[in-house]
Amino acid sequence: MDEFFSRSEALLGAKAMEALRTKRVIIFGVGGVGSYAAEALVRTGLTHLTIVDGDTVQPSNINRQLPATRATMGMPKVEALKARLLEINPEAEIKAIAEMINGEWLMANGLEGYDFVIDAIDSVNDKTDLIIYATRARVKIFSSMGAALRFDPTKVTTGELMDIKGDALAKAVRARMKKLDVHPYKKVRCVYSSEQAQRCETRGSLMQVTAVFGLTLTSLVISDITNQAKL
């Protein structure tokens, strides 16, 4: 498989590529954001990936989600995405968990054995639980804030959870933390948009924005692994 990842290695270096082959990443939510993070990681050279999502592919997913095609309607998203990822790298270890996560799920399953967590879920309660649990477990977490209701992919950026302004999801997560009197055990770097959310009767979203969110999350993971490999 070395030839398939030669362009990645040319830029990242052999040590970083070896680290990519050994690191373990878990992604929660494989919709318009998480599915792109998953594919970018596998295409770059990651070989141990767990994807978690309890949803099935729906017609409304077609406009932005990698697992969603006419052929995968009704399938669990994680199974459709796993099949796609294994077509890219048949040697990859892809674990698909078709379940919705919450605090109880985290307590029962834990995050031991993972190096990175990518949070691409929409639920305020579940996102809050995941952030708190991951920082307590001392696994590196990168979290996506609201990608819906935006037009401009050039406004996608990163920031620390407690410092993000103008994002309703980040605000709601902080409010729930305050209500529960819980706080992350360390700073959490997030991907968000500085663009003001548009008014829309439903939560409209576009692939050119959600995909950039997912690719930016991948960039954070790859950068962290590359920087560690240089030490």
C-alpha positions as protocol buffer text, in pm:
chain_id: "A"
residue {
  index: 1
  type: MET
  ca { x: 0 y: 0 z: 0 }
}
residue {
  index: 2
  type: ASP
  ca { x: 305 y: 230 z: 22 }
}
residue {
  index: 3
  type: GLU
  ca { x: 253 y: 357 z: -333 }
}
residue {
  index: 4
  type: PHE
  ca { x: -101 y: 468 z: -252 }
}
residue {
  index: 5
  type: PHE
  ca { x: 22 y: 693 z: 29 }
}
residue {
  index: 6
  type: SER
  ca { x: 342 y: 817 z: -136 }
}
residue {
  index: 7
  type: ARG
  ca { x: 207 y: 1168 z: -176 }
}
residue {
  index: 8
  type: SER
  ca { x: 111 y: 1181 z: 193 }
}
residue {
  index: 9
  type: GLU
  ca { x: 455 y: 1060 z: 296 }
}
residue {
  index: 10
  type: ALA
  ca { x: 628 y: 1308 z: 66 }
}
residue {
  index: 11
  type: LEU
  ca { x: 474 y: 1590 z: 265 }
}
residue {
  index: 12
  type: LEU
  ca { x: 440 y: 1445 z: 615 }
}
residue {
  index: 13
  type: GLY
  ca { x: 751 y: 1230 z: 634 }
}
residue {
  index: 14
  type: ALA
  ca { x: 810 y: 863 z: 715 }
}
residue {
  index: 15
  type: LYS
  ca { x: 783 y: 903 z: 1094 }
}
residue {
  index: 16
  type: ALA
  ca { x: 446 y: 1072 z: 1069 }
}
residue {
  index: 17
  type: MET
  ca { x: 319 y: 805 z: 832 }
}
residue {
  index: 18
  type: GLU
  ca { x: 428 y: 530 z: 1069 }
}
residue {
  index: 19
  type: ALA
  ca { x: 246 y: 713 z: 1351 }
}
residue {
  index: 20
  type: LEU
  ca { x: -65 y: 735 z: 1132 }
}
residue {
  index: 21
  type: ARG
  ca { x: -54 y: 358 z: 1089 }
}
residue {
  index: 22
  type: THR
  ca { x: -54 y: 303 z: 1465 }
}
residue {
  index: 23
  type: LYS
  ca { x: -280 y: 579 z: 1600 }
}
residue {
  index: 24
  type: ARG
  ca { x: -643 y: 500 z: 1678 }
}
residue {
  index: 25
  type: VAL
  ca { x: -919 y: 751 z: 1609 }
}
residue {
  index: 26
  type: ILE
  ca { x: -1288 y: 735 z: 1694 }
}
residue {
  index: 27
  type: ILE
  ca { x: -1543 y: 958 z: 1520 }
}
residue {
  index: 28
  type: PHE
  ca { x: -1884 y: 1023 z: 1669 }
}
residue {
  index: 29
  type: GLY
  ca { x: -2130 y: 1122 z: 1397 }
}
residue {
  index: 30
  type: VAL
  ca { x: -2066 y: 1043 z: 1030 }
}
residue {
  index: 31
  type: GLY
  ca { x: -2301 y: 1286 z: 861 }
}
residue {
  index: 32
  type: GLY
  ca { x: -2205 y: 1592 z: 659 }
}
residue {
  index: 33
  type: VAL
  ca { x: -1905 y: 1666 z: 884 }
}
residue {
  index: 34
  type: GLY
  ca { x: -1787 y: 1335 z: 1027 }
}
residue {
  index: 35
  type: SER
  ca { x: -1800 y: 1138 z: 702 }
}
residue {
  index: 36
  type: TYR
  ca { x: -1552 y: 1374 z: 537 }
}
residue {
  index: 37
  type: ALA
  ca { x: -1322 y: 1358 z: 839 }
}
residue {
  index: 38
  type: ALA
  ca { x: -1331 y: 977 z: 819 }
}
residue {
  index: 39
  type: GLU
  ca { x: -1252 y: 959 z: 449 }
}
residue {
  index: 40
  type: ALA
  ca { x: -974 y: 1218 z: 467 }
}
residue {
  index: 41
  type: LEU
  ca { x: -807 y: 1029 z: 751 }
}
residue {
  index: 42
  type: VAL
  ca { x: -814 y: 699 z: 564 }
}
residue {
  index: 43
  type: ARG
  ca { x: -697 y: 856 z: 238 }
}
residue {
  index: 44
  type: THR
  ca { x: -407 y: 1018 z: 423 }
}
residue {
  index: 45
  type: GLY
  ca { x: -292 y: 688 z: 575 }
}
residue {
  index: 46
  type: LEU
  ca { x: -474 y: 623 z: 902 }
}
residue {
  index: 47
  type: THR
  ca { x: -546 y: 251 z: 940 }
}
residue {
  index: 48
  type: HIS
  ca { x: -733 y: 218 z: 1272 }
}
residue {
  index: 49
  type: LEU
  ca { x: -1066 y: 399 z: 1273 }
}
residue {
  index: 50
  type: THR
  ca { x: -1390 y: 354 z: 1466 }
}
residue {
  index: 51
  type: ILE
  ca { x: -1706 y: 527 z: 1344 }
}
residue {
  index: 52
  type: VAL
  ca { x: -2013 y: 565 z: 1564 }
}
residue {
  index: 53
  type: ASP
  ca { x: -2358 y: 677 z: 1448 }
}
residue {
  index: 54
  type: GLY
  ca { x: -2703 y: 532 z: 1508 }
}
residue {
  index: 55
  type: ASP
  ca { x: -2873 y: 692 z: 1205 }
}
residue {
  index: 56
  type: THR
  ca { x: -2965 y: 539 z: 872 }
}
residue {
  index: 57
  type: VAL
  ca { x: -2919 y: 701 z: 532 }
}
residue {
  index: 58
  type: GLN
  ca { x: -3214 y: 925 z: 443 }
}
residue {
  index: 59
  type: PRO
  ca { x: -3303 y: 1109 z: 118 }
}
residue {
  index: 60
  type: SER
  ca { x: -3228 y: 1446 z: 283 }
}
residue {
  index: 61
  type: ASN
  ca { x: -2868 y: 1330 z: 340 }
}
residue {
  index: 62
  type: ILE
  ca { x: -2789 y: 1308 z: -33 }
}
residue {
  index: 63
  type: ASN
  ca { x: -2689 y: 1674 z: -68 }
}
residue {
  index: 64
  type: ARG
  ca { x: -2391 y: 1657 z: 168 }
}
residue {
  index: 65
  type: GLN
  ca { x: -2307 y: 1320 z: 327 }
}
residue {
  index: 66
  type: LEU
  ca { x: -2052 y: 1074 z: 184 }
}
residue {
  index: 67
  type: PRO
  ca { x: -2240 y: 756 z: 286 }
}
residue {
  index: 68
  type: ALA
  ca { x: -2559 y: 879 z: 119 }
}
residue {
  index: 69
  type: THR
  ca { x: -2636 y: 759 z: -232 }
}
residue {
  index: 70
  type: ARG
  ca { x: -2947 y: 621 z: -398 }
}
residue {
  index: 71
  type: ALA
  ca { x: -2803 y: 274 z: -344 }
}
residue {
  index: 72
  type: THR
  ca { x: -2753 y: 315 z: 33 }
}
residue {
  index: 73
  type: MET
  ca { x: -3098 y: 447 z: 128 }
}
residue {
  index: 74
  type: GLY
  ca { x: -3208 y: 295 z: 458 }
}
residue {
  index: 75
  type: MET
  ca { x: -2870 y: 146 z: 541 }
}
residue {
  index: 76
  type: PRO
  ca { x: -2694 y: 231 z: 869 }
}
residue {
  index: 77
  type: LYS
  ca { x: -2465 y: 522 z: 787 }
}
residue {
  index: 78
  type: VAL
  ca { x: -2167 y: 358 z: 952 }
}
residue {
  index: 79
  type: GLU
  ca { x: -2205 y: 43 z: 741 }
}
residue {
  index: 80
  type: ALA
  ca { x: -2235 y: 240 z: 417 }
}
residue {
  index: 81
  type: LEU
  ca { x: -1932 y: 450 z: 509 }
}
residue {
  index: 82
  type: LYS
  ca { x: -1729 y: 148 z: 621 }
}
residue {
  index: 83
  type: ALA
  ca { x: -1781 y: -16 z: 282 }
}
residue {
  index: 84
  type: ARG
  ca { x: -1663 y: 301 z: 108 }
}
residue {
  index: 85
  type: LEU
  ca { x: -1355 y: 335 z: 330 }
}
residue {
  index: 86
  type: LEU
  ca { x: -1254 y: -26 z: 272 }
}
residue {
  index: 87
  type: GLU
  ca { x: -1274 y: 33 z: -102 }
}
residue {
  index: 88
  type: ILE
  ca { x: -1014 y: 306 z: -49 }
}
residue {
  index: 89
  type: ASN
  ca { x: -790 y: 93 z: 174 }
}
residue {
  index: 90
  type: PRO
  ca { x: -890 y: -274 z: 213 }
}
residue {
  index: 91
  type: GLU
  ca { x: -613 y: -317 z: 470 }
}
residue {
  index: 92
  type: ALA
  ca { x: -760 y: -59 z: 707 }
}
residue {
  index: 93
  type: GLU
  ca { x: -924 y: -169 z: 1031 }
}
residue {
  index: 94
  type: ILE
  ca { x: -1264 y: 3 z: 1030 }
}
residue {
  index: 95
  type: LYS
  ca { x: -1498 y: -63 z: 1321 }
}
residue {
  index: 96
  type: ALA
  ca { x: -1858 y: 46 z: 1263 }
}
residue {
  index: 97
  type: ILE
  ca { x: -2087 y: 98 z: 1564 }
}
residue {
  index: 98
  type: ALA
  ca { x: -2450 y: 167 z: 1468 }
}
residue {
  index: 99
  type: GLU
  ca { x: -2551 y: 318 z: 1800 }
}
residue {
  index: 100
  type: MET
  ca { x: -2642 y: 660 z: 1939 }
}
residue {
  index: 101
  type: ILE
  ca { x: -2410 y: 774 z: 2214 }
}
residue {
  index: 102
  type: ASN
  ca { x: -2490 y: 942 z: 2543 }
}
residue {
  index: 103
  type: GLY
  ca { x: -2342 y: 955 z: 2890 }
}
residue {
  index: 104
  type: GLU
  ca { x: -2448 y: 599 z: 2967 }
}
residue {
  index: 105
  type: TRP
  ca { x: -2292 y: 471 z: 2644 }
}
residue {
  index: 106
  type: LEU
  ca { x: -1965 y: 641 z: 2730 }
}
residue {
  index: 107
  type: MET
  ca { x: -1962 y: 497 z: 3080 }
}
residue {
  index: 108
  type: ALA
  ca { x: -2029 y: 148 z: 2944 }
}
residue {
  index: 109
  type: ASN
  ca { x: -1786 y: 156 z: 2651 }
}
residue {
  index: 110
  type: GLY
  ca { x: -1524 y: 415 z: 2745 }
}
residue {
  index: 111
  type: LEU
  ca { x: -1259 y: 568 z: 2522 }
}
residue {
  index: 112
  type: GLU
  ca { x: -961 y: 366 z: 2638 }
}
residue {
  index: 113
  type: GLY
  ca { x: -728 y: 267 z: 2358 }
}
residue {
  index: 114
  type: TYR
  ca { x: -803 y: 570 z: 2143 }
}
residue {
  index: 115
  type: ASP
  ca { x: -556 y: 848 z: 2073 }
}
residue {
  index: 116
  type: PHE
  ca { x: -803 y: 1096 z: 1923 }
}
residue {
  index: 117
  type: VAL
  ca { x: -1176 y: 1165 z: 1939 }
}
residue {
  index: 118
  type: ILE
  ca { x: -1355 y: 1359 z: 1666 }
}
residue {
  index: 119
  type: ASP
  ca { x: -1689 y: 1495 z: 1782 }
}
residue {
  index: 120
  type: ALA
  ca { x: -1926 y: 1556 z: 1491 }
}
residue {
  index: 121
  type: ILE
  ca { x: -2259 y: 1508 z: 1668 }
}
residue {
  index: 122
  type: ASP
  ca { x: -2544 y: 1758 z: 1682 }
}
residue {
  index: 123
  type: SER
  ca { x: -2714 y: 1686 z: 2015 }
}
residue {
  index: 124
  type: VAL
  ca { x: -2621 y: 1944 z: 2278 }
}
residue {
  index: 125
  type: ASN
  ca { x: -2658 y: 1696 z: 2565 }
}
residue {
  index: 126
  type: ASP
  ca { x: -2458 y: 1420 z: 2398 }
}
residue {
  index: 127
  type: LYS
  ca { x: -2191 y: 1660 z: 2273 }
}
residue {
  index: 128
  type: THR
  ca { x: -2148 y: 1801 z: 2622 }
}
residue {
  index: 129
  type: ASP
  ca { x: -2121 y: 1454 z: 2775 }
}
residue {
  index: 130
  type: LEU
  ca { x: -1864 y: 1351 z: 2515 }
}
residue {
  index: 131
  type: ILE
  ca { x: -1646 y: 1658 z: 2566 }
}
residue {
  index: 132
  type: ILE
  ca { x: -1646 y: 1618 z: 2943 }
}
residue {
  index: 133
  type: TYR
  ca { x: -1580 y: 1245 z: 2928 }
}
residue {
  index: 134
  type: ALA
  ca { x: -1303 y: 1271 z: 2668 }
}
residue {
  index: 135
  type: THR
  ca { x: -1114 y: 1543 z: 2853 }
}
residue {
  index: 136
  type: ARG
  ca { x: -1146 y: 1342 z: 3174 }
}
residue {
  index: 137
  type: ALA
  ca { x: -1015 y: 1031 z: 2995 }
}
residue {
  index: 138
  type: ARG
  ca { x: -717 y: 1235 z: 2871 }
}
residue {
  index: 139
  type: VAL
  ca { x: -776 y: 1151 z: 2509 }
}
residue {
  index: 140
  type: LYS
  ca { x: -730 y: 1434 z: 2258 }
}
residue {
  index: 141
  type: ILE
  ca { x: -1067 y: 1559 z: 2133 }
}
residue {
  index: 142
  type: PHE
  ca { x: -1147 y: 1793 z: 1846 }
}
residue {
  index: 143
  type: SER
  ca { x: -1508 y: 1908 z: 1828 }
}
residue {
  index: 144
  type: SER
  ca { x: -1730 y: 2046 z: 1553 }
}
residue {
  index: 145
  type: MET
  ca { x: -1971 y: 2325 z: 1629 }
}
residue {
  index: 146
  type: GLY
  ca { x: -2261 y: 2428 z: 1403 }
}
residue {
  index: 147
  type: ALA
  ca { x: -2207 y: 2373 z: 1030 }
}
residue {
  index: 148
  type: ALA
  ca { x: -2572 y: 2420 z: 928 }
}
residue {
  index: 149
  type: LEU
  ca { x: -2724 y: 2748 z: 810 }
}
residue {
  index: 150
  type: ARG
  ca { x: -2398 y: 2872 z: 657 }
}
residue {
  index: 151
  type: PHE
  ca { x: -2307 y: 2950 z: 295 }
}
residue {
  index: 152
  type: ASP
  ca { x: -1940 y: 3052 z: 303 }
}
residue {
  index: 153
  type: PRO
  ca { x: -1672 y: 2783 z: 351 }
}
residue {
  index: 154
  type: THR
  ca { x: -1401 y: 3050 z: 376 }
}
residue {
  index: 155
  type: LYS
  ca { x: -1545 y: 3149 z: 716 }
}
residue {
  index: 156
  type: VAL
  ca { x: -1466 y: 2810 z: 870 }
}
residue {
  index: 157
  type: THR
  ca { x: -1199 y: 2843 z: 1137 }
}
residue {
  index: 158
  type: THR
  ca { x: -1088 y: 2699 z: 1471 }
}
residue {
  index: 159
  type: GLY
  ca { x: -1097 y: 2822 z: 1828 }
}
residue {
  index: 160
  type: GLU
  ca { x: -1117 y: 2716 z: 2190 }
}
residue {
  index: 161
  type: LEU
  ca { x: -1466 y: 2617 z: 2307 }
}
residue {
  index: 162
  type: MET
  ca { x: -1491 y: 2880 z: 2578 }
}
residue {
  index: 163
  type: ASP
  ca { x: -1383 y: 3161 z: 2344 }
}
residue {
  index: 164
  type: ILE
  ca { x: -1611 y: 3099 z: 2044 }
}
residue {
  index: 165
  type: LYS
  ca { x: -1853 y: 3382 z: 1965 }
}
residue {
  index: 166
  type: GLY
  ca { x: -2160 y: 3379 z: 1745 }
}
residue {
  index: 167
  type: ASP
  ca { x: -2213 y: 3003 z: 1738 }
}
residue {
  index: 168
  type: ALA
  ca { x: -2541 y: 2884 z: 1888 }
}
residue {
  index: 169
  type: LEU
  ca { x: -2419 y: 2527 z: 1944 }
}
residue {
  index: 170
  type: ALA
  ca { x: -2108 y: 2636 z: 2133 }
}
residue {
  index: 171
  type: LYS
  ca { x: -2322 y: 2869 z: 2341 }
}
residue {
  index: 172
  type: ALA
  ca { x: -2569 y: 2591 z: 2421 }
}
residue {
  index: 173
  type: VAL
  ca { x: -2291 y: 2350 z: 2520 }
}
residue {
  index: 174
  type: ARG
  ca { x: -2138 y: 2608 z: 2754 }
}
residue {
  index: 175
  type: ALA
  ca { x: -2482 y: 2681 z: 2901 }
}
residue {
  index: 176
  type: ARG
  ca { x: -2540 y: 2312 z: 2975 }
}
residue {
  index: 177
  type: MET
  ca { x: -2199 y: 2283 z: 3134 }
}
residue {
  index: 178
  type: LYS
  ca { x: -2280 y: 2579 z: 3356 }
}
residue {
  index: 179
  type: LYS
  ca { x: -2619 y: 2435 z: 3448 }
}
residue {
  index: 180
  type: LEU
  ca { x: -2465 y: 2100 z: 3542 }
}
residue {
  index: 181
  type: ASP
  ca { x: -2166 y: 2271 z: 3705 }
}
residue {
  index: 182
  type: VAL
  ca { x: -1920 y: 2067 z: 3500 }
}
residue {
  index: 183
  type: HIS
  ca { x: -1624 y: 2188 z: 3299 }
}
residue {
  index: 184
  type: PRO
  ca { x: -1379 y: 2033 z: 3051 }
}
residue {
  index: 185
  type: TYR
  ca { x: -1063 y: 1910 z: 3220 }
}
residue {
  index: 186
  type: LYS
  ca { x: -858 y: 2085 z: 2953 }
}
residue {
  index: 187
  type: LYS
  ca { x: -906 y: 2323 z: 2662 }
}
residue {
  index: 188
  type: VAL
  ca { x: -1102 y: 2187 z: 2366 }
}
residue {
  index: 189
  type: ARG
  ca { x: -1017 y: 2305 z: 2016 }
}
residue {
  index: 190
  type: CYS
  ca { x: -1323 y: 2334 z: 1796 }
}
residue {
  index: 191
  type: VAL
  ca { x: -1407 y: 2391 z: 1432 }
}
residue {
  index: 192
  type: TYR
  ca { x: -1671 y: 2657 z: 1378 }
}
residue {
  index: 193
  type: SER
  ca { x: -1787 y: 2923 z: 1135 }
}
residue {
  index: 194
  type: SER
  ca { x: -1750 y: 3295 z: 1195 }
}
residue {
  index: 195
  type: GLU
  ca { x: -2033 y: 3353 z: 946 }
}
residue {
  index: 196
  type: GLN
  ca { x: -2362 y: 3463 z: 1096 }
}
residue {
  index: 197
  type: ALA
  ca { x: -2616 y: 3181 z: 1076 }
}
residue {
  index: 198
  type: GLN
  ca { x: -2881 y: 3228 z: 808 }
}
residue {
  index: 199
  type: ARG
  ca { x: -3252 y: 3225 z: 882 }
}
residue {
  index: 200
  type: CYS
  ca { x: -3414 y: 2906 z: 757 }
}
residue {
  index: 201
  type: GLU
  ca { x: -3737 y: 2720 z: 840 }
}
residue {
  index: 202
  type: THR
  ca { x: -3543 y: 2393 z: 854 }
}
residue {
  index: 203
  type: ARG
  ca { x: -3175 y: 2339 z: 936 }
}
residue {
  index: 204
  type: GLY
  ca { x: -3050 y: 2379 z: 581 }
}
residue {
  index: 205
  type: SER
  ca { x: -2690 y: 2283 z: 516 }
}
residue {
  index: 206
  type: LEU
  ca { x: -2452 y: 2262 z: 221 }
}
residue {
  index: 207
  type: MET
  ca { x: -2177 y: 2016 z: 136 }
}
residue {
  index: 208
  type: GLN
  ca { x: -1921 y: 2288 z: 60 }
}
residue {
  index: 209
  type: VAL
  ca { x: -1945 y: 2400 z: 422 }
}
residue {
  index: 210
  type: THR
  ca { x: -1995 y: 2072 z: 608 }
}
residue {
  index: 211
  type: ALA
  ca { x: -1713 y: 1906 z: 414 }
}
residue {
  index: 212
  type: VAL
  ca { x: -1473 y: 2187 z: 508 }
}
residue {
  index: 213
  type: PHE
  ca { x: -1567 y: 2136 z: 874 }
}
residue {
  index: 214
  type: GLY
  ca { x: -1481 y: 1766 z: 843 }
}
residue {
  index: 215
  type: LEU
  ca { x: -1158 y: 1826 z: 654 }
}
residue {
  index: 216
  type: THR
  ca { x: -1051 y: 2085 z: 909 }
}
residue {
  index: 217
  type: LEU
  ca { x: -1107 y: 1834 z: 1189 }
}
residue {
  index: 218
  type: THR
  ca { x: -885 y: 1590 z: 999 }
}
residue {
  index: 219
  type: SER
  ca { x: -622 y: 1859 z: 960 }
}
residue {
  index: 220
  type: LEU
  ca { x: -613 y: 1908 z: 1337 }
}
residue {
  index: 221
  type: VAL
  ca { x: -558 y: 1536 z: 1394 }
}
residue {
  index: 222
  type: ILE
  ca { x: -291 y: 1504 z: 1122 }
}
residue {
  index: 223
  type: SER
  ca { x: -109 y: 1814 z: 1244 }
}
residue {
  index: 224
  type: ASP
  ca { x: -103 y: 1684 z: 1599 }
}
residue {
  index: 225
  type: ILE
  ca { x: 32 y: 1345 z: 1490 }
}
residue {
  index: 226
  type: THR
  ca { x: 293 y: 1507 z: 1263 }
}
residue {
  index: 227
  type: ASN
  ca { x: 410 y: 1742 z: 1538 }
}
residue {
  index: 228
  type: GLN
  ca { x: 442 y: 1452 z: 1783 }
}
residue {
  index: 229
  type: ALA
  ca { x: 643 y: 1253 z: 1530 }
}
residue {
  index: 230
  type: LYS
  ca { x: 896 y: 1538 z: 1505 }
}
residue {
  index: 231
  type: LEU
  ca { x: 970 y: 1534 z: 1880 }
}
